[in-house]
Amino acid sequence: MNGWISVMIATFICVSFYKLSSSSSNLLLSC
């Protein structure tokens, strides 16, 4: 269960960076 929550949090962070960043290279580095 904790692992699943961690995956959801990581996905949310990546989505947040995607919305804040317009550069594909920065997105790849963030994730």
CNS distance restraints for C-alpha pairs under 8 A (distance, minus, plus):
assign (resid   1 and name CA) (resid   5 and name CA) 6.38 0.50 0.50
assign (resid   2 and name CA) (resid   6 and name CA) 6.22 0.50 0.50
assign (resid   3 and name CA) (resid   7 and name CA) 6.33 0.50 0.50
assign (resid   4 and name CA) (resid   8 and name CA) 6.35 0.50 0.50
assign (resid   5 and name CA) (resid   9 and name CA) 6.22 0.50 0.50
assign (resid   6 and name CA) (resid  10 and name CA) 6.11 0.50 0.50
assign (resid   7 and name CA) (resid  11 and name CA) 6.11 0.50 0.50
assign (resid   8 and name CA) (resid  12 and name CA) 6.16 0.50 0.50
assign (resid   9 and name CA) (resid  13 and name CA) 6.23 0.50 0.50
assign (resid  10 and name CA) (resid  14 and name CA) 6.25 0.50 0.50
assign (resid  11 and name CA) (resid  15 and name CA) 6.18 0.50 0.50
assign (resid  12 and name CA) (resid  16 and name CA) 6.17 0.50 0.50
assign (resid  13 and name CA) (resid  17 and name CA) 6.28 0.50 0.50
assign (resid  14 and name CA) (resid  18 and name CA) 6.13 0.50 0.50
assign (resid  14 and name CA) (resid  27 and name CA) 7.67 0.50 0.50
assign (resid  14 and name CA) (resid  30 and name CA) 6.89 0.50 0.50
assign (resid  14 and name CA) (resid  31 and name CA) 5.72 0.50 0.50
assign (resid  15 and name CA) (resid  19 and name CA) 6.26 0.50 0.50
assign (resid  16 and name CA) (resid  20 and name CA) 6.24 0.50 0.50
assign (resid  17 and name CA) (resid  21 and name CA) 5.75 0.50 0.50
assign (resid  17 and name CA) (resid  27 and name CA) 6.50 0.50 0.50
assign (resid  17 and name CA) (resid  30 and name CA) 6.89 0.50 0.50
assign (resid  18 and name CA) (resid  22 and name CA) 7.19 0.50 0.50
assign (resid  18 and name CA) (resid  27 and name CA) 5.93 0.50 0.50
assign (resid  21 and name CA) (resid  26 and name CA) 6.88 0.50 0.50
assign (resid  21 and name CA) (resid  27 and name CA) 6.66 0.50 0.50
assign (resid  23 and name CA) (resid  27 and name CA) 6.38 0.50 0.50
assign (resid  24 and name CA) (resid  28 and name CA) 6.29 0.50 0.50
assign (resid  25 and name CA) (resid  29 and name CA) 6.31 0.50 0.50
assign (resid  26 and name CA) (resid  30 and name CA) 6.07 0.50 0.50
assign (resid  27 and name CA) (resid  31 and name CA) 6.27 0.50 0.50
